[in-house]
Amino acid sequence: MKGMVFTEFFNLVETAFGADMLDDIIDDANLPNDGAYTAVGTYDHMELVAMVVALSTRSGMPVPDLVKTFGTYLFGRFVALYPKFFTDVNDSFVFLSGIEDIIHAEVLKLYPDASLPKFDVQIEGDELIMTYHSNRHFADLAEGLIIGAAQHFNENFEIVKTNLDENSTEFRITR
C-alpha cells in the first residue's frame, strides 16, 4: 500500500483525535518502522490495519466506522491533492465509473509497483453498480470514498453494500 494512505491516515487521526492519540496508536500497533512512512513508499497494508484496530480500542469506535470515515476524509484529500482528476467532472457517477480506466491508470504510471483494487462498474439509469475486488478487504474504505464522492458532488444517494465473496463486495448506488 502506498505511503500516502498512511500519511493521510496520520493527518486524520491527529486532526480528529490529537497528536497524543496518534503517538499512542503507533506504539500500540507495534509497527516494524515505528510509524515512519513516506508518501511515495510502499508498505504492508496490515500495518494500517493494526493502527485502525489500535484506534478502535482506544476510541471505542468500531473498526468499520473508522475505516469508512477515513475513506470519506481521503476522498477530500484526493480532491485537494489531485484537482486535475475533478476538472470538468460534475457528477459522481461519471467520476466513480472512471476510477479503473482513468484514476488507476494514472496512478500506475506514477507508481508501477502500486497494488490497486479492481472496480467493475455498470450504470443502469439512476443506479451505479460498483463491484470492488481486493484481497486487502478494504470495502469499508471504498464505501467511505463513495460517500466522499457524494459529498463532493453535492449529491444524495443510497448505498447498498453486499459482500459477494471473501474478496469482492458489490455497491449498488441509487440517486
N, C-alpha and C positions, 0 to 999 in steps of 0.2 A: 504494500500500500504506500502511496506517495506521502512523503513527509508533510506536504501542505495540509493534508487532512489532520495530521497530528497537531501541527502548529495552530490550525484554526480551532481544533477542539480545546487546546490550551487557552486560546483567547476567549472562547465561550465560557469555560469554567471560571477563569479569572474574573470576567465581567459579571457573570451571574452569581458566583459563589464566593469570590475573593481569592487573593493570592495565597492565603494560608491553606484554603481547601485544595488548591492546585498542588501545593507542596505536599500536602497530606496524601492525596491520591497517588501522586508519583511515588512516594515512599511505600504506600500500601500495595501498589501494583508490583513492586519488586522488579522493576524493569532492568533489562540487561545493560542499558546505556544510561541509567539514572535519569531518564527523561530528556536527554539531549537529542533533539531532532532538527534536521534542516528541511526546509520546504521542498528541496529537489531530491532528497534522499529517498530510498525505498526501505520500508520496514515491515516486519511481520504484523499482520492485522490483529493478531492475538494480543499484542501489546496495547492496542487501543481498546480491545475488549476488556482487558484486565483493568484499565483505568476507568472504563464506564462502570464495571462491576464495583470497583472501589468507591466511585462517586455515588452509586446507588446505595451502598452500605452506609456511607456517611450522611447522605442527604435524605434517605428514606424514600426517594423517588424510584419507581420501577424502572428497570433497565430499558424495556421497550419505549417508555415515555421519554427517557433521556436521549436515546438514540434518535427518535423521531424529532425531538426538539433540536438536536444537533443538525439533523438534515435540513430543517427549516432555516436555521441560522446559516448553514453552509450555502444554501441557495442564495441568500442575500449577499454573502461574501463573493460568490461567483459573479453576481451582477456587478459588484464594485470592482472586482479584480479583472474581469474579462468582459468589459462592456461591448466589445465587438460582436459577441455572440447574441446580443439582445437588440442590436441595431436593426431597425425595420421589421422587428417581430412584435406584434401587438396582441398575441393570442397564445394562451398556454398550450392548447392542443398542437398548434404549429410548432411551438418550441419543443414540447415533450416528444413529438413524433420525429424530431430531428436529432435527438440525443445520439443515437447509434451512428448515423451517417455523417453528421456534421461535428458535434462536440467530441465524441470519442475518436473520430478520425483525426481531428486536430491535436487532441491530447497525445495520441500515439506518434504523431510527427515530432512533437517536442520530447516525449518520453517513450521511446520504443520499448522499454522494459516494463511499462505500466501494465498491470493485470486488471482489466476493467470488467465490470459486469456486462452482460449482454441484455439488450431490451428488444423484444419483438413488439411491434406496435401496429394497431389497426384502428381505424376510425369508422364508426358506424353512426352517422347522424350526429346526435348530441352526446355520444358515448365514445370515449377513447379507451381501448383495452391495451394495457401495457403488461407484458409478461417479463418479469425480472428473472434472470438466470445467473446464479453465482454460488460458488461453494463457500463463500465467506459468510453467508447468512445475514446480510445487512438489509433485508427487506424493509425493516423499520426506518433505516436511513433513507432508502429510496422513497418511502411514503412521506417522510419529512421533506424531501426535496420536491415532491409533487405538491405538497401543501405550500411550500415556499413559492413555487411557480404560480399557484392560485393567488397568493397574496401579492406577488409582484405585478401580475397582470390584472389585479383587482377583480377577480372572478370568484364566484361561489360555485362549488360543485361538491358532489357526494363521492366518496371513495369507498368502494367495497373491496376488501383485500381477502384473497383466497389462497391458501398455501396449496400448491399443486403437488409438490413432492419435496424431498429434502433440500433441493437446490433451486426450486422455481416457485415464484409467487405471482399471481395474477392480480392486477389492479384494474377494476372497472371504474372509470371516472366519468360521471354523468353531470352535465351542466344543467 
